[in-house]
Amino acid sequence: MASGRDYLGNYRYVRLIRAGATCQVWEVAKDNDARRVALKVLQPEHLNDKEQVQHLRHEYNVGRSMHHTNVVEIYDCAVDRNIPYLVLELINGKNLKLMLRNGVESLVPHMLKIIEQSAEGLQHFHEQGWVHRDVKPDNFLVTEDWNVKLIDFAIATRPMSGLSKLFNRGGGKAVGTRSYMSPEQIRNEGLDVRADLYSFGCTLFELVTGKLPFTGITSDDLLGKHMRTPPPALTTLNSSVTTEFNALVMSLMAKNKEDRPKSMEEFLKLFRKIRIYKAKKLN
């Protein structure tokens, strides 16, 4: 077995792809294997953080059942020199949050494909029995040929059912990203896939307007708006958007989950019947 600082397990570090608050993602090579893969490892200061280690293992347990062109493949979870790591499909591309820095106009020619593939990836994720809980532009990677991959399953949970559904309790602490969290997620209720649909609505809002649906002076102010304030119409921020697409996104962001589409499958059926933009050349 190879060892040393240039290796983790049998994998040789090639380049650092990105570094976040808790994790690093590396492109790596395996000896006598031409295929490159990605390695996700905890930042050194988090190696003894039991919660972060558990998130890494949980992501593997969630992702190993996913086999879809629009969901990142997760191959293995292992430990070397007390360093836990995930082995994932290597995706050469950027996440949608980074791509938005070039302006919403840069996404317009590809928006139909982006939305459809993002929804199909989420539909598969839900069909495997999981709620993602962190749907946002950052967690959709786009390849150079504009194919979309759903990533980051660290806080995914099973949909509420049985007694948890009856008593409407989620248990534990509310988790997610504040700018995209559904009202029921903020209230820490038991969730079903419609929580992800709300977050997907916030994501679509940002993709076509370049703005978040809600901002706040404080965290509580922001979360309060998610629970009580209607989002502004897309059409007031981007006049190219059709009223039909605006209505669909608003339905995703309904405060009451009963008023949202029931599933990503239902969303896709509705989405495929309408246009995103008024100008034909933009669809």
N, C-alpha and C positions, 0 to 999 in steps of 0.2 A: 504493500500500500504506500502510495506517495504521502509525504508528510512535509512539514515546514510551513512557514508563513505564507508561501505562495499557493498553498493548497488548503482545501477543507474537504476532508474525506478523500475521495478519488478525483475531486474537481479542482482544476487549476484556475485561479483568478485570471481573467483577461482584461476586463475594464469595469469600472464602477459606472452603472447606469444611472442610478439616482440614490440619494440619501435623504431619508426623512427623519422625523423626530425620534422614532423608535427603531426603525429598520433601515438596512442598506440592501440594494438589489444590484447584483453583479452578473455580468456575462461571464460564463465559465466554460471550460473545455474539459472533457474527460479523456484520459489517455487512451489511445487506440480507438477513438470514436470521433468521427468527423462532425457529428452533430453538436452544435452549441446549445446550451440551455441557460436558464437564469437561476441564480441562487439568492434566496431571501434570508438574510441573517439579521439578528438583533444588533443594534448599536452596542458597543462595548459596555456602556454604562447601564444597559438594560439586561445584560446576560443573567443577572441574578434576580431579576424582577419576575416573580412567579406568575403574575397576571399576564405579562407580555409573552412569556414562554408558553403559557396556556393558550393565548391567542394564536400563536404560531401553529401549535399542534391542532387546535380547533380548525384553523383554516385548511389544514391538510384533510382532516376528517370530513369537512364539508366538500372540499373541492375534488376529492378522489372519485366521487360519483358523477362528476360533471364531464360530459363528452359532447361538446357542441362547438361549432365553428366560431360562435360569438361569445364563448366563455373560455378564459384562460385554462389550460390544462395544468394540473398539479400532479407531479409524478411520484414524489417521495418526501418523506420527513425523516431526518436522521440527526445524530449528535456526534460531533467529533471534538475531542479535547474540551468537553463540557460546553461546546458551542452548538446549540440547536439550529437547524437550517431546513428550509424548504427547497425542493428542486421543482422548477416550473418551466413551462413553455417560454422560450425566448421570443419576445415580441419587439421588433424594431419599429418604434413609433413614439408618439407623444400622447399624453392624455388630453381630453377635451378642454380642461381648464387652461392648460398651457396654450392650446391652439387658439383659444379665445383672445389671447393677447394680441393676435394679428387682426382682431376685429371680426365682428359677426359676418361681414360681407365675404370674408375668406371661406366661410363654411357653406354659404348659400348654394353653390353648385352641387354640393355633396350632401345637403341636409336630409333629403329624402332617404338616402342610403344610411346615413348616420342614425337617424331616428328608428328606421325599420330594423336595422341590425341590433341596435341597443335594446329595443323592445323584445326581439327574438331571443337574445341572450338572457334577458330577465325572465322571459316566459319559461325557458328551459330550467333556469335556476329555481323558479317556483314549482315547476312540475317535479323536481327532485325532492320537494318537501321542505324548502327553506325560504325564509324571509331575509333579505340581504341586510337591511337596516342602515346601510350607508351608501345609498344610491345618490351620486353626485357626479359632475363632470370629471372630477379627478379620477374616478374609478371606472372610466371607459377609456381604454387605449385605442388609438387609431393608427393603423399601419400605413406605410407609404402608399399603398394602393387603396386606401380608404376602407379597409375592413375594420370592424369594431370588435373589441374584446372586453367583456366585463371582468373586473379584477377585484381583489381584496375582500376575502370572505371572513375576516377575523372576528367580526361581531355578529355574523349571521345566526339566526335562531329558528327554531321550529315554529310554525304557525300555531296560534292558540287553538285548543280543542278541548273537548270533554269538560271537566270541572273548571279548568282555567277560563274557558269560554263562558261558562255559565256565570261565574263570579267576576269575569272581566278583569282579572288581575294578571299582570305580567311577571311580577316578582323581580327582585334585584333592583339595580339602579337603571335609570333611563340612560341609554347610550345612543350615539349617532353624531351627526354634524349639525349644529344648530341652524344653519342657514337652509337646511333641506328637510328638517324633521317634521313629521306629521303631528297633528294635535294629539292623537292617541299615544304616539311615541313619547311626546313631551310629558304627557300625564302618566307615563309608565304603565299603560294598560297592556293587556295581552294583545299581541299583534297578529294580523294576517297579511296576506300579500297586498292588500289595499294600502297599507302603510308605505310600501315601496312605490305604489302608483302615485301617491302624493309627492314623494321625493322625486320621482321621475317627472312629474309635472313641473316642479321647481327647476329641475335640470333643463327641461325643454324651454321654460321661460327664459332662462339665462342664455341658452344657445341662440335664440332668435332675437333677443333684445340686448344682450351683452351686460345685463344688469340682474342682480338678485331680486326676487320678488319682494323680499322684506329686508330691511336693515333696522338696526336699533342702537340707541345710545348705550344701552347696557344689554347684557345677555338676557335678563328678565324681560326687557322691553322687546327684544327680538322674538323671544319665545311667545310672549303675549300676543304679538301680531300674527304669528302662525296660528294661534288658537282662536283669535277673535276678528282680525281685520281681513276684509276681502282683498285679494291681490288686484293690482291695477290691470286693466285690459292690455293685452299684448299690442293691440292695434293703436293704442295711444303712444306706445314707445317705438313701434315699427309699423309704419303705414303700409308696408308691402305685405303684411300678414293678412290672410283671409279671415273673415268673421267666423267661418266654420272651424278653422284650426284654433282660433282664439277660444271658441266655445268648448272645444275638446280639451284643451289644456286647463281651462277653468274647471271643467268637470273633474279632472284628475286632482285638482287642488281644493276640492270641496272640503269644508271643515268636518262635515259628517261623512264618515266613510261609506255609509249606505248610499250616498249620492254620487259616489265615484263609479267608474266601470268596475266590474267584479274581478277582472283578471287582465293580464297583459294580452291574452288572446282576444278578449272583447275589445280592448283598446285598439289592437291591430286591425280588427275588422272595421272599426269605425274610421281609423286613420287612412286605410286604403281606399276609402270612398271619397276623400276630400283632398283639396290642394292646400299646401302650406302657404304659398305665395300667390299673389294676384297675377303677376306676369307669367305667362306660360313658359318662358325660357328658364324660369327659376325652379321648375318642378321636374 
